[in-house]
């Protein structure tokens, strides 16, 4: 298992020959509160060559739990969320799969990442053997309401993973604007 | 009373449909049953759901290699996305109808609209909810409550009022079964995170009161305006829509 730092990448399939299915596990702790708490929601977006979402149907989150062709789907509860990726089934048009977590924009006290600690993303194989792990550095989360944790992207004939930890001050609206999503 | 677990109950047919593999031997001579054919019976093939190999409740093939695949063949890929909402009859998309009325009573949100942020309904005099466990409650804009509140993991009620608007937490939309918003004297306004909105007049042309009925179909919410007699009380309207308030049972109530 290799620990990653923000901005680093790893040759996922080149270093793991035969790897076809990967499990992306995301987790975090939220400081307990008696009042409304930040509710974090993972989302994965399938992007084309231009880095934009292929369509609104090509994102998965808890209420749209798989991509149209089924190569990307939410599953499991060992981490807060697990995303299964069947790499050979990912459509050719998909050049990148961005994995992010947003604070649900609930009007009754939405919250921020300020109450979030120990956030991570890990990449494992089909047997849940951890291959990569990125522990998100604890920064000034008070001004952040969405964060790109990492991305899977095509590289040659294979796939690489990049650790990001990039925050958005404008939350899901900022994500939607960046990825040209109508949310 | 001693239970006889060996002899199938032929008098209650639905109890004999699913049998554990260990019990799937030939039926006892004294109790032949059409619902429990012999595992070796060729007549059973193709006549319905075959559970003789046991019911597999395991995870999807993405997490466990498919042990049932014949050697040398790749496991079948998991099916593409299916949701019960895909089987629903066509309905206008939320946003395509600006005013819900008797002529345009129904709109349906998509899965993104149904799962992000808050459903806000302005100018409702009350909101009523029913969750997946059939826990039912209601509250009014004035703060009166009935039934039982449904709390979510975010320490917010699944449905309630936020300032003067009725609100439903869409992060927990999968907990919601249905909700009912009763119009006050001003037009109902319905809004979601992406800015899409619609409105409904508080009364129709013959003076009946508007109610907005929201039901969840799989991953999507469907909204329909209905009309009730103008002077109906909230209790009358709950009864008309089949809502029965759940008696709150907490420790304080039990102890006293």
Interface residues (C-beta under 8 A of the other chain):
Chain A: X21 X23 X33 X34 X35 X36 X37 X38 X39 X41 X56 X59 X61 X62 X63 X64 X65 X66 X67 X68 X69 X70 X73 X75 X76 X84 X86 X89 X104 X105 X106 X107 X108 X109 X126 X128 X172 X182 X183
Chain B: X59 X60 X62 X63 X65 X77 X78 X79 X80 X81 X110 X111 X112 X114 X115 X116 X117 X118 X120 X153 X154 X155 X156 X162 X167 X169 X170 X171 X173 X174 X193 X194 X219
